[in-house]
């Protein structure tokens, strides 16, 4: 946050009309926003200023938002990153998650959905405003999985899992409800703050598959994260 107590957001977007509209709406909602129109300008601003959240367009005149994300993560900066993409194709979702993004939203999007996702990412990163709910503390243990809630870290057989914020929240939700089916509706409500009606099954399927790739010995034959067809997903305890 800056001196005024407002969360500072960097918006990387070269569409002038969209950028102006987003800056106006975000500032009206209580954020301080700076707009970069190209990759080089974004990198220059990031060297000068600490931001609480990045909104990155994918396609820019001199590169991509993925490049900015990779640079930031390579420096060890864990600032929440939300991609703005004109395409919700699965490969773009995977690319954004692979390079360290926390979430994405496809254009065109509803302002209410965008604001909800921003609030969720800030809260989960401990950067939310004072009205946000505090993080849980303690730990969860389920078979060979241990979750350090205070440190927002998860371990599989003692080895730290490299998870995005959404993957971490999904894991916590499933482990807390282990051996019980968690419906898609509940997952949408918990992970996307009641705006699950804007999130399609393809998006959730991508996050489930990405989590399986990190926790399963053979993701094609999952032992932990089981699909309950037509209902949702269930986490099963597996001993080390």
Secondary structure, DSSP 8 states (H G I E B T S, - for coil): --TTS--EEEEE---HHHHHHHHHHHHHTT-EEEEESSHHHHHHHHHH---SEEEEESEETTEEHHHHHHHHHHTT---EEEEEES---HHHHHHHHHTT--EEEESS--HHHHHHHHHHHHHHTT---TTS-----SEEEETTEEEETTTTEEEETTEE----HHHHHHHHHHHHTTTSEEEHHHHHHHHTTT-GGGS-HHHHHHHHHHHHHHH-SSGGG-SSEEEETTTEEEE-----
